[in-house]
Amino acid sequence: MLDVGRHPNIDLLAYSEIEKVEGEAGNFKITVRRKARYVEEDKCTGCGACKEKCPTIVPDAFNEGLGERKAIYSWFAQGIPSTHTIDSNYCRQLQGKKCGVCAKTCQAGAINFEQKDRIVELTVGAIIVAAGYDVFDPVKIPEYRYKKIPNVVTAIEFERLLSASGPTAGHLDRPSDRAIEAEIEALEKKAAKSQKLVAKFEEQFNQSSADFYAKFQKGEYKDDEERNKWAEKYKEHLTIVEPLEVMKKKAEGFTAAKRLAFIQCVGSRDFRFYPFCSGYCCMHSIKEAIIAHEHGPDTTSTIFGMDIRAIGKGFEEYKIRGGNHSNISYVRGRVAEIQDGPENNPIVVYEDTKERMVKSQEFDMVILATACAPTKGIYELADKLGIELDAYDFIKTSPLSPVDTSKPGIFVCGCAGAPMDVPESVAQASSAAERAAEVAFEGDVRKEKAVA
């Protein structure tokens, strides 16, 4: 990525969208909208001082909503260009409120609340579509109880939990435990405010609230209006601190997730959704299980699948190594449902097809290996480019040239065209670049001949 940002022949138009595409192979006219960041890219040093001081906290989409970010943010660490963006939907200043903390903090003077979208016109010989993909929404499979059982997560959510730069700094904290810890933090703030109110009465009457309230319940001080207020405030205080203490005691027993279940083919190889194999899910689950074991040597993982499709070079050896050295068990069987067990532990109900028996097993966390789905913006993009989509809404390609779309001069690579893993995506990207260069070169030759 750094090489791309520094390359003299590459113009990187980040945070931009295609508005319109006209022309033909060798001579495309593209209209691009460069969206306002409200941060001057050429001035921003990426130091992050503005982000630290910003008072507005919002859910972090990059971390799948498992963490938080500020209204001014960088999408992820080491991104190119190394700059920040202000989210106009949350920024207090851009919403008409008084703030501007980021502008006061930025020593480079990069904050510009008056910045507007810009329209850029490009003339190019060829276009490569590398729009990526989205993951299947497992809410569509109600028997897996995603979003209902807190410790059932998707593979991409689990990936962020494993990451050192993720919301848990790489610790496998369970979502249910994190929710309780967040509630404890919120209650502690409320308890602190409530304690200040109660403390004023204790100071006024030189008596502890517990002693006073015991006497008050026995019928004393009923005609004392001020003490009645004290009793009311102390009662409210107890409704906060009593559940808080219960939660704190429960949180003392929280540990990282040790028993993991990976469920394969969630949405893929399923005639209700996508009948094809997504290609990368098996190896992705094995990789995550191995990394989880590296984080905690006593971690065990069970991978449930119809079969493990380790089809790449060295993949089968990687799978075997995971079983031998990373406490991974492979169970051949389709999971029927996930139930909510004690202590928020998911219970996986499945058929062991080798033993021909229905079994159930309790885990700390269940990870759903969701299918590769076409990216949400693909319909609009395909319409602007004038290219066709296939029956599953991936970009349609030529059966004889898998990077050629239905329109000459426009090519595709990676999961925009079909589900595939990283090595295949890289190989296809090289092929698409070669085809694009060929078309662009032919276009330049035609222009030279026309001039001559």
N, C-alpha and C positions, 0 to 999 in steps of 0.2 A: 504493500500500500504506500509506503514511503517513496518507493521508486516511481510510482504513478504520479504522486504529488509533485515530485521534482523533475519529471521528464519534460524536456523542452518541447516535445511534439504532442503533448497531451494537455488539453484544457479540461480541467475538472469542474463541472458545473453541479456542485452539491446543493441540496435543498432546492431543487428545481423540478418543474413538471413540463411535459410536452403539451402544448396547446393545439398544434395543428401540424400535419405533415402533407406536403404536396410534392409533385414531380414524379420522377421515375429513376430507375437504377442508373447510377452515375451522376445524377443531378437532382438530389432531393432538397427541398426547401423546408426547413423545420423552424417552427415558432416555439420558443421555450420561455416559460414564465419562471424567472428567478425570484423566489419568494423572499419577502423581507425578513431578515433575522433580527433586525433592530440592534445588530452588533456589526460594526465595520470589520470585515474579514482581514483587511490589510493592516489594521491597527491592533486587533485582538492578539494577545500573546498566549492565550490558553492557560493563564496562571490559576484561574478558578477563584480568585478573591471575591468576585461578584457573586458567585454561587454560594460561597460560605456565608455571606452577609444577607442574602435574599431571605425575607421573612415568610414567603409563601411556599408551603409544602404541598405537593400533589403526588398522586400515584405515578410510579415509574413504569411506563409501558415496556421499556427495554428489559426490565426484570419481571415482566409478565404480571405487573401489579403486586408483586410480593414485597416490593420495597417502595421507597419514596424518593422523590427528587425535588428540586426547587423550580420555580417558574422560569428562571434562567438556568440553562443546563447545557452540557455536551451530551450527545446521544450515547456515546460510550467512550471509554478510555482509549487512547491511541488512535482516535478517528482522524481522518484527513478530509478537509483542512482542520487544523487544531484550533478550533474556535468555538464560541458558544452561541446559543440561540435563545431568544426570549419567547416563551409561549404566550401569545396574545390572549388566549382564552382564560389564562389565570393571572397574568401580570396585573398588579394593582394599578400601576401607572397607566397602562394601556386600556384598562377598564374604567378609567376616569377618576380613580381615587388617588390620594396623595401617597407617594412613596419615593421612587427614584433612588433607593439605597444603592442599587448596582451602579448607577451613573456616578454617584458620589465616591464609591469605592474604587472604581476602575481608574488606575493611574495612567493607563494608555489613552484614555478618552475615547474608547471604542463604542460606547453605548450611544445609540442614535434612535430615539423614540419617533423621529419624523421619517424614518426610512420607509420607502414604498416598494411594492413589487416592481420588477423591471422585466421588460420584454426583450428577448434576444433573438435575432434572426440568424440561422446557420444554413450554410450550403455544404452538403456532404455527398459523397459518392455512394455510400452504403450505410446500412443501419444494422446493428446487432441488438437483439432483445435478450436481456439477461435479467428478467424481472423477478426471478426467484419463485417462491411458493408460500402458501400458508399451511398451517397444520389443521387437520380435521377437528371439528368441535365435538368432543365426546359427550356433550350434553344430549346429543341426538341418540345416544345409546343409554336409555334410562336405567337399565339393569346394572350399569357400572357406577351409578350414584355420584358421578362427578359433580362438584359444586354442592353436593348435599352431605357427603362424608368429607370432612376437612383434610384428612390425610390420604386422599386419593388425588394425585396430581398428574399432569401431563409430563411427557419426557422433556419438553423444553423448559417447563417450570423446574423440574428436578435438575436440569442442566444449570440453571441460574443458582439454585441452592448449593450446588457443588462448586461453583466458581468462587475463587478467592476475591473477585471484585463484585460478587453478588450480594444480595441483601443480608445473608448470614455469614459473610466472609469465608465461605467454604464449609461451615459447620452444618451437619445434617439435622438441623432443628426442625421438628415437625410443625406443620402449619397450625395444628390445634394448640400446640404449646406456645407458639409465637403469638397466637390470638389472645391466649390467657395472659401472657407477659405484657402485651400491649394494653389489655384491660387493667392489669395491676398498675401500670404506669399512669394510666388515666385516673384511676381511683386514688392513687397516691397524691396526685395534684389536687383532686377535690378534697381529700382528707386534710391536706395541709391548709387549704383555705378555710375549711370548716373548723379546724383546730384553732385557728387564729380568732375566730368569732367566740368559740367556747372559752378560750384563754382570757378574754376580756372580762367575762363574768367571774371566772375563778379569781382573777386579780381584784375585782370589785368587792367580792364577798369573802375573800381569803379562805377559800374552801375548794377542795377538789371536786370535779364534776361527778365522779363516781359516788363519793360520799353524799353529795347533795341529792343526786338523783335517787339513791336508795331511800333517803328520808322523804323525798317528794312522792315516791310511789306509795309510801305508807300513809300519806294524807297530810303531811306537813307542808307549810308554805302555800296552801291553796289560794289564800286571799292576797298573796303577794304577787302583784302584776309583773314586776321585774323578774322575779324568780320563775314565774310561768314562762316567760320568754326564754329564760335560760334552759328550762326543761325541754322546751320545744326545739331549741337549737341543738341541745345535746342528743335528743332523740334522733334528729336528722343526722347528726355526726355518727351515731352508732349504726345507722343503716348503711353508712359508707365503710366504716372501719371493720365491722364484723365480717362481711363477705370478703373484704380485702385480706384479712388475716387467714381466712380459709383458703383463698387463692394462693397466698404466699406459701402456706404450708404445702399445698399441692405442687407448687412450682419447684419446691426443694427436691422433689423426686424426678424432675425432668432430665432426660438424657438424650443424646443424639439417637436418631433412628438406627437400629441395628439389624432388624429383620425386614428385608426389602423384597417386594414382589414386582416383577416386570410382566405386563400383559401385552403380548404382541398382537399385531394385526387389528388394532382398534380403528375400524372404519375401512381398512383395506382387506382385500380378499374376502369381501363381504358384498353379496349381490344387492343388499339394501342401499349401499353407498358406492364404494369403488371396488369393482371386482378384481382389480389388478394388484400385484405386489408393489409396495412402495420402494423396495430395493435396499434402503439404507437402515431400516428400523432395527433389524436383528443385530447388526454390528454396533449400532448406536447404543442399544440396551446393554450389550456386553461391555462396551467401553465404559459406560456410566457405572456399571456394577464393579468393574475393576478399579475405577477411580474411587468409588465409595469405600472399597476395601482398603485402598491406600490411605484414606482418611482415618479409618478405624479398622484395625486388623481383626477385630472380633465381629465385623459386619458380615452377614450372610445374605446372599441374593438367590432368589428362585425365579427363573425365566420361564413363563408359560407360553407355549406356542404350538401351532400345528406342526411346524418344523422350523429349524434354524437354517436360513438361506445365507450361508457364508460362502458367497460365490466368487469373491475377488482373490487376487494373489495374496497368499499368506493369511487369508481370513479364517480358514479352518483351523490352522495352527494357533491363531489368536484365540479362537473359541475354546480350544482344548486347554490352552494355557490358563484361561480364565477359570475353567473348571478345576484344574489341578492346583492352582496357586492363589485364587482369589475367592474361594468359598462360594462358587457359583454352581447351582444345580439347574439342570435343564429338564423341564417336565413337558412331555408331549400330551397336550390336552387343551381343549377350548374352555375358557372361563365362562361359566353360565351367569354368575352374578357376584356382586360385592355387597356384603352386609356390614352394618355398623356394629362393632363389637364393644366390649368393655374398655374403658379408658381411651375411647376414640380409636381403638385398633381395628382396622378393616379386616374382615373375614372373607377370604376368597373361596367361593364354591366352584368347583371344576370337575370335569370328568377326566380321570387318568386313562387315556386310551390304550396304554400298554397293559394295565391291569384290568381295564374295563370296569372301573368302579367310580362312583361319585364320591368325592372327598371335599373336605373344607380345611382351611388352614388360616391361622391368625398371623397378621404381620403388623409391623409398626407403621409402614407406609407402602402404598401401592402406586406404581408408576405406569401410566398408560402410554404405550408406544403408538402414537396417533399417526394416521395416514398422511401422506403428502397430498395436499389439495391445491388447486390452482389459486394464484394470488387474487385477492378480492378486486383489485383494479384492472384485471386482465380484460374484461369486457370493453371498458372505455378505451383502454390502450389499443386493443385490436381494432376497434372502430376507427380511431384516429389514424392508425397505420394502414388500414385497409387490408388486413390479413385475416385469415380464417382460423377458427378454433375447432378442435376435434370434439368427439362425442362427450368427453369428460371435461371440456373447457380448458384444456391445455392448447398451446399454439400448434396448429396443424402443420406437419412437415411432409416433405417428399419422401416416399418409401425408398427411393434410390439415393437421395442425398439428405440425411437426417438433420442437417442444419439449415436447409432451405425452406422458407415459408412459402405460402401460396402467392406471394408477390415478389417478383424479381428484385434483387438488390437488398432485400430485408432478410436477415438470418436470425437464428435463435440458438441459444446454448443453455445448458443447465436445466433446472427443474421448471423453467418456463415452458419447455417443450414436452417434458415427461419426467416422472420421478427417477432420480438417479443419485448415486453417492458422489463424494468429492472427487476421487480419481477420474471417474467417467465425465464429470462436469468439467474438470480441467482439460481433459483430452478434447472434449467437444468444443470448449472455448477456443482452443488453438485452431481447430478445424474451421470454426466460424470466422475467426480473425483472418485465416488464409483466404477464405471465400470472399470476405469483404474487401480485402486488399486486391484481390483479382478483379472484382467489379469496379473498384475505385480506379485502378490502373487503366482498365479499358475505357472508363469515362474520360480520364485525362488524355488518353490517346485520341479519342474522338474529338475532344475540344481542340487539340493541337492541329488535327487535320482540318477542322472547320476554319480555324484561323488562317492556316496556310492557303 
